[in-house]
């Protein structure tokens, strides 16, 4: 598969859920094979992955909250999550 561009629309794969664990005080990504504890950056990206927003729109939304957000960095985070089979592209 070729690398997705900024017009790609990422979403969580079927059966994957991002939630906040109040005991650990961090986000967790629940999926049938286990649990993934994303860092704060990945969690911020994942919160915006609804299958409707493009990577470009996700990058802009993150840029409004944080400084120095680059589209390529967002794509890199999403590519790693896609490799783990928790994110897919629509």
N, C-alpha and C positions, 0 to 999 in steps of 0.2 A: 504494500500500500504506500502511495506517496504521502509525504507529510502534509497534513491539512494546513490551509492558509488562514488568514485572519477573517475570511468569510465563513469559515466552518462554524457549526453550531454544536457545541459539546453538551452532553447530558450524562447523568449517572446511568449506568447499565441497569437493566431490569434486576430487581432484587437487592440493589445497593441503596443504602440510606445514610445520609449525613445527619448526625444528631450531636447534641451537646451532652457530655457526661459531667454531671454536677459533682460527682465524687472526685473525679480526676481533674475537674475544672479545665477541660479541654474538649475540642471536637473529636468525635470518633466516626469513622466510616465503617458501617456494618455491611457485610456481604456474606453470602452463603458459606464461603470457605473460611471466614474469620473476621478479624477486626484490624483496621489500619488506623493509626493515630497520626493524622496529617499535622504538619507544622502550621503555624498561623497563616503563612502565605498561601499554602495549598488549601487550607480551609476557607480562606477568603475567596479564592478562585472557585472552589467547589460550590459555595453558596449561590453563585451566579450561573451555574450550569443547569439551565432548565430546558435545553433543546430548542429554545427560541432565540436566545441572545447569541450573537456571533462573538467570536474571539475579539474582534475589534470593539464591540459594544462592552464586553466584559472588561477589556483593557481600559476603556474610557471610564467606566464606573469605578474601577479600582484606582485610576489616576485621580479621580475626584476625592478619594479618601486618603490616598498615600502619594508621596512624591517619588519620582523616578521609576514609575511603572512603564515597562516596555512590552510591546506586543510579543516580541520573540521570547521574553522570559515567561509570559503567560502560556505561550505555545509549548515551551519546554516543560513546564509543570504539567500541563495537560497531556503531553506525549508520555511522560513517565507514568501518569495515572492510567492512561490508555494501555500501556505495556502491562500494567498490573490488572488490567481488565475490569476496572471499576468505572471508567469513563468511555463513552463511545461518541461517534460523530454522526450528526444527522444532516 
